Amino acid sequence: MLLRKLLEGLDYKLLNGDDNLDVNNINYDSRKVKNGDMFVAIKGYSTDGHKFINKAYENGAKVIVCEDILDDMPKCTIIKVSDSRKALAIAASNFYENPKDKLKIIGVTGTNGKTTSTFMIKSILETAGYKVGLLGTIANYIGNKKLHADRTTPESLEMHSLFNDMVNDGVDYCVMEVSSHSLYLNRVYGIEFQEGLFTNLTQDHLDFHETFENYYNAKFLLFKNSKNSIINIDDIYGKRIYKEVMSNKITYSLDKSANVAASDIVMHSRGAEFDMNYDNNKIHVDINIPGKYNIMNALGSASVCICEGIDIEVIKKGLTNMSGVPGRCELVTKDYNLGYDVIIDYAHTPDGLENILKTAKEFTSGRLISVFGCGGDRDKTKRPIMGKLGTELSDIAVITSDNPRSEEPIAIINDVASGIEKDNYIVVESRRDAIKEAMKIARKGDVVVIAGKGHEDYQILKDKTIHFDEREIVKEIIQELY
């Protein structure tokens, strides 16, 4: 593509060379650069792409886009911009002929509930007859085709490539999880969302954002770029978003006056049912995932689709059609007659852990046994909070390792234990051994909740990443014990 066309809509300075030349491809990783490519030097969280400008040139880059000018810049076309990440987003969209403008894009943000909400919205839209793409934590989807996802929200270059694939495959809607990182780092820069859905805001990612105000401000960016804002007003930050957002707004709530609300809630071990009230209409809805927070996810997802003009009966059917989400309150022992249940869940924040344990408590006739830890190289302030919550809400807690990364597992466990005020817990450093210990303790009527990893099939250690699928591990332990 002609460089000048690639840079359309971008404020830039041509410091050297010519912008009337053809570019083969765009890369921000110097190792992937090939002859005739454009290299965009972005400032990352752990390293700075400007350090690799000359390496990119050696690999064949004919155009360099950068914020800073080095003393030893290569003799090629140099484009200076004020923000390389915004430049990457604009150029990537142009390179694929702006597929974002050919899709209806729905963004979901919040600390918890993003994944479940995107799956619910996808189910409703598909029930309405649309072809739907999804970008998120578990995987990316183009219709029914499942693709590997490296992060919750892809970097802009990969994102626009996926948008392009969706357009070429006849996709009507893309439903995507929009993380606070992606908003702050301009991965979704330039995208106008049909709807922005706010689920909630609780403590997480303070290792990156440093303050809760920064975290909130990053999330709020979604609603500055959404035609319609769908807001959970049961959340204190939802109330703030409602006051500050300027776009069309729809509110949802479990127990307050809102545009979309729930009443006559009935909870059970395999799901929930409730009446959904909207615009003087009432419709009875069944969902196949337990927990009040999943009713909230259903209300938010329904609100998005109401905004898109989907018939209320179709919304009901779409919610009922969804059997569940991998690693979200997932019962992994339904094929075994153990006398007790084992559930895995992705909960890795204080709010997430509280939600899953309270939900499990509602259908536990015996004791609630929890297995959890905290990830390394992440927000340390939440560790004692999770320790306190986990032990207060469980009859027995097994504190263990999660993804320790560069930290010592026992040091993380000690941080978790520092917040515990009860004596109803044991420490088992090996996560597999911890799961086995919980299952050995379990008796008839008990429920074991393994929290933290959910859909993940790996564990990140100091020097390597190992295969670690808790569904497989539970089955192996059943064979060992029984």
Buried (B, 14 or more C-beta within 10 A) or exposed (E): BEBEBBBEEBEBEBEBBEBEBEBBBBBBBBEEBEEBBBBBBBBEEEEBBBEBBBBBBEBBBBBBBBBEEBEEBBEBBBBBBEBBBBBBBBBBBBBBEBBBEBBBBBBBBBBBBBBBBBBBBBBBBBBBEBBBBBBBBBBBBBBEEEEEBEBBBBBBBBBBBBBBBBBEEEBBBBBBBBBBBBBBBBBBBBBEBBBBBBBBBBBBBBEBBEEBEBBBBBBBBBBBBBEBBBBBBBBEBBBBBBEEBEBEBBBBBBEEEBBBBBEEEEBEBEBBBBBBBBEEEEBEBBBBBBBBBBBBBBBBBBBBBBBBEBEBEBBBBBBBEBEBBBBBBBBBBEEBEBEBBBBBBBBBBBBBBBBBBBBBBEBBEBBBBBBBBBBBEBBBEBBBBBBBBBBBBBBBBBBBBBBBBEBEBEEBBBBBBEBBEEEBBBBBBEBBBBBBBBBEBBEEEBBBBBBBBBBBEEBBBEEEEEEBBBBEBBBBBBEEEE
